[in-house]
Amino acid sequence: MSGSQDALAKLRATVSTAVSRGQQAAAKAREHGERFRSDNRALAEKVDRRAATPKRDELTSQELLAQTAAFREGAGLSVPTHPSGEELLADAQKVEEADRAKPVPFRKAHSPAGLTTYGDDEDDDFSQERILG
């Protein structure tokens, strides 16, 4: 092969490698973007069902929400409406208070010696048998 043919073959190989890497990067970016959108959809559905329990430090500021809505409107995209963070916090607090108000189920106590008592009758209590024996 002549020098020009070698240079052309080397150029083609370099371009082919670059195109392959570009295609791989684009596929990886599409996959990452789809996973991100899927996670966002799942979170939005969870918020709409009021199943999300955010913490105060996780809430998005009202200023950022307004900027996001303005950007989406400017780009011709829909602006979904979800419950505000304060509403979700209030709902979560109500659920937590309701859970606290529920009585704790009775559990059978253990004897002072650390042994489980048997039966409900005083005559059936063998927890002190070490002392008696």
N, C-alpha and C positions, 0 to 999 in steps of 0.2 A: 504494500500500500504506500501511496505517496503521503507526504506530510499533510496536504490539504484534506485527504480522505480520513487520515487519523484524527485530525482536528475536528472534522465534521462528526465522526463517530463518537468522539469524546464529548462534544457539545450535545449530541442527541442523548447520550447516556446521562449526562448531567441534567438536562431538561426533563427527561423521563423520571429520574429520581426525584427532582423537585416537584413535579406534578403529582407523583405518588404520595410524597409527604404532605403536599397540600390537600389532596383528597382525603388522606387519613385524618389530618387535623380538622377538616371540615366535617367529616363524619363524627369525630369525637365531640366537636362543638355542638352539632345537631343533637347528639345523644344527651349531652350535658344540659342543653337548653330544654329538651323535651322532659327530662327528669325534673328540672327546676319548675317548669310549667305544671307538670303533674302534681308535684308537691304543693305548689301554690293553690291549684284547684282543690286538692284534698283539704288544705287548711281553710280555704274560703267556705267550702261546704260544711266543715266542722264548725266554723264561726256562725254560719247561717242557722245551723241546727242548735246553736248555743251549747255545743259540746266542748268548746275550747275553754280552758281556764287559764287566762293569761295572768302574769304578774305585773305589778304597776310599772316596773322598770322595762318591761317588754313592749309597752304601748308606743305606738307611733304618734309623734307630735301632730297637733292640728295643722300647724304650718306646713309640714311635709305632706300631709294628706291633701291640703289645698293645692300645693304645687303639683302633686301627682295627678289630681283631677284636672287641673289646667293643662298639663302636658297631654293627657289622654284626649281631652276635648280638642286641643289644637291639632293633634294627629288624626282626628276623626275616629277615635276609638270609643267604645262604650265605657262608661264610668259605673262600675257595679256599686251598689249600695249594700253595706254590711252594718251590723250593729256597731256602735262606737265602743271603744275600749272601756269607757266608764260604765256603759250598760253591761258589758260582759263581766266586769269586775263586780258590779252590783249583783248580777245573777249568781256569780260564783259565791259571793258572800252569803246570799240567801240560802243557797244549797248547803253551804258549810254550817250555817246557823241551824238549819233544819236537821242536819246530821247530828249536831251536838244536842239538840232537843230530844232526840230519840233515846229511850231508856236503854241502858246497857244490859244485855241478857244476864241472868243470874248464873253464876258458875259455882259448882260445889267446892266448898272450902277444904283445905287440907288440915290435918291434925297438927298440933304443936310439935309433935315428934317428926314431922315431915312425911308421915305416911298418909295415904289416902284413907279416909273413913269409909266404912262399908255400911250400906243401909241407912234408913231414915230413923230407925228406932234406937233409943239409947242402949237397949240390951244388945244390939247388933254391932256396937262400936268396939272393934278389936284393936284400935290404934294404941292402946296402952298395954298390950299383951306382953311387951318386953318387961314392963315393971312387975306385972303379976306373975310372970314365969320365973 
